[in-house]
Amino acid sequence: MVGKNCVLPIWHNISKDEVTQHSPSLVGRLALNTSTHSKQEIIDQLKKMPIEIKSSST
């Protein structure tokens, strides 16, 4: 994913209704919820994400 940002929200101790109330733009997006996904499942999903490391020094 060169040139694109990727965010994977992780909901912890928050319900879909609470997210809808406070951040409606996040409701239709992919998110992992700690009440329905194990720590290992979340780690596995994070490992699958393409990551581009950029150096801040030029």
C-alpha positions as CSV (number, residue, x, y, z in Angstrom):
1,M,0.0,0.0,0.0
2,V,2.4,2.6,-1.1
3,G,1.2,6.2,-0.6
4,K,-1.9,5.1,1.4
5,N,-2.7,5.1,5.1
6,C,-4.2,2.1,6.7
7,V,-6.0,2.2,10.1
8,L,-7.4,-0.8,11.9
9,P,-9.6,0.4,14.7
10,I,-9.6,-1.8,17.8
11,W,-12.6,-1.3,20.0
12,H,-12.0,-2.0,23.7
13,N,-14.7,-1.8,26.3
14,I,-16.9,0.1,23.8
15,S,-20.1,-0.9,22.0
16,K,-21.2,-0.3,18.4
17,D,-23.9,2.0,19.8
18,E,-21.2,4.1,21.7
19,V,-19.1,4.3,18.6
20,T,-22.1,5.4,16.5
21,Q,-22.9,8.1,19.0
22,H,-19.3,9.5,19.2
23,S,-17.7,8.7,15.9
24,P,-20.4,7.8,13.3
25,S,-17.8,7.8,10.5
26,L,-16.1,4.7,12.0
27,V,-19.3,2.6,12.2
28,G,-19.1,1.0,8.7
29,R,-15.3,0.4,8.8
30,L,-13.5,-2.7,9.6
31,A,-12.7,-2.9,13.3
32,L,-11.7,-5.6,15.7
33,N,-13.5,-5.8,19.0
34,T,-11.7,-7.1,22.1
35,S,-15.0,-8.6,23.3
36,T,-15.3,-10.8,20.2
37,H,-11.7,-11.3,19.1
38,S,-8.9,-12.9,21.1
39,K,-5.6,-11.1,21.6
40,Q,-4.0,-13.5,19.2
41,E,-6.6,-12.9,16.5
42,I,-6.0,-9.2,16.8
43,I,-2.2,-9.7,16.6
44,D,-2.6,-12.0,13.6
45,Q,-4.7,-9.3,11.8
46,L,-2.1,-6.6,12.6
47,K,0.6,-8.8,11.2
48,K,-1.3,-9.1,7.9
49,M,-1.4,-5.4,7.4
50,P,1.1,-4.0,4.9
51,I,3.5,-1.6,6.7
52,E,5.8,0.9,5.0
53,I,8.4,2.3,7.3
54,K,9.6,5.8,6.2
55,S,12.7,7.4,7.5
56,S,12.2,10.9,8.9
57,S,15.8,11.8,8.1
58,T,16.9,12.9,4.6
